[in-house]
Amino acid sequence: MKAIIPVAGAGTKLRPHTYTQPKALIPLAGKTVLSILIEQLLEGGIQEFVLVVGYLGEKIQDYVKVNYPHLTFHFIHQNERQGLGHAIYLSKELIGDDEVFIVLGDTICEYDVKDLLQTAGSLLGVKKVDDPRNFGVAEIDDASVITRVVEKPQIPKSNMALVGLYKIRETALLFDCLESNFREGVKTNDEYSLTDALECMIRKGAVFHSYKVKNWFDCGRKDTLLISNATLLKKFGGVIDDSHQFENTIIIAPVSIAAGCDIRNSIIGPNVAIGEQTFIDYSIVKDSIIGSFSKLYDVVLHDSLIGSDTEIKGETRTLNIGDNTEIDLG
């Protein structure tokens, strides 16, 4: 089975970070969003991936070629952002009528990937949420069969959200429904939605069972990214490279610190992920993600997302700073 991972989005809700880095490569708990997705799918036995790239797509291509040279990747370019349905349709020639597993490139779920992939038939991942209006919503009967799906309904009839996991057996019907939506101009929020194509499939007789995931981590906004970082650090456990120098420094777990960092006279943690070759002195950092090759002097940071190649000097702040930045708060 091939896996499709759409990673063409511009990540506007994570700017300024996504001006220089694709959303799928934003650091998270010592990894990247994309690496967590790929390693999950590897556990299920998937070895072949279709990545739908667009904005900064060359960085994604370089990343997977360096980090996963033993796997097979196909790259499809979505030059015009016309929605998730359009992104999936671009893979038609590669997928044919084979069963396919689609995983969204900006969300991470906690689930048994082997169990999901080995379960017969088509499945859609779902999770109960408090406010489903910002998601695709699944209406489910007593036999766990999905009877209807709606993209971002204003008056939801269910609180079961689609979490971005789609195991589809009837791929020929999927592509037929996508083509039908293109011809008829069926859009949601001015985009061709995958949810609309799935609803077309249900109306034509396709049977989707619901698959409830344990946890669902949204990596598309700063606040939810930091929450996901803290949760995943607790789940994976912090990783601290042996190459570190920790002069007069206190580490409060869980913390992930990449190779080549130099940290002095500081308190780090909890829930902090730090990229490689970062220097920190006389600072306190908690509940934050710090990029690679950054320098922090005499600062107190909390709930902050700091890009790579950034230099900060100053005092207590909550910051959201992109790459290649220098700030003096003194």
ABEGO torsion letter per residue (X at the ends): XBBBBBAABAGAAAOAAAAABBAAABBBGGBBAAAAAAAAAAAAGBABBBBBBBBGAAAAAAAAAAABAABBBBBBBBABBAEAAAAAAAAAAAAEABBBBBBBAABBBBBBAAAAAABBEBBBBBBBBABAAABBBBBBBAAGBBABBBBGBABBABABBBAGBBBBABAAAAAAAAAAAAAAGBBBGGBBBAAAAAAAAAAAGBBBBBBBBABBBBAABAAAAAAAAAAAAAAAEBBBBAABBBBGBBBBOBBBBBBGBBBBGBBBOBGBBBBBGBBBBGBBBBGBBBBBGBBBBGBBBBGBBBBBGBBBBEBBBBBBBBBGBBBBAX
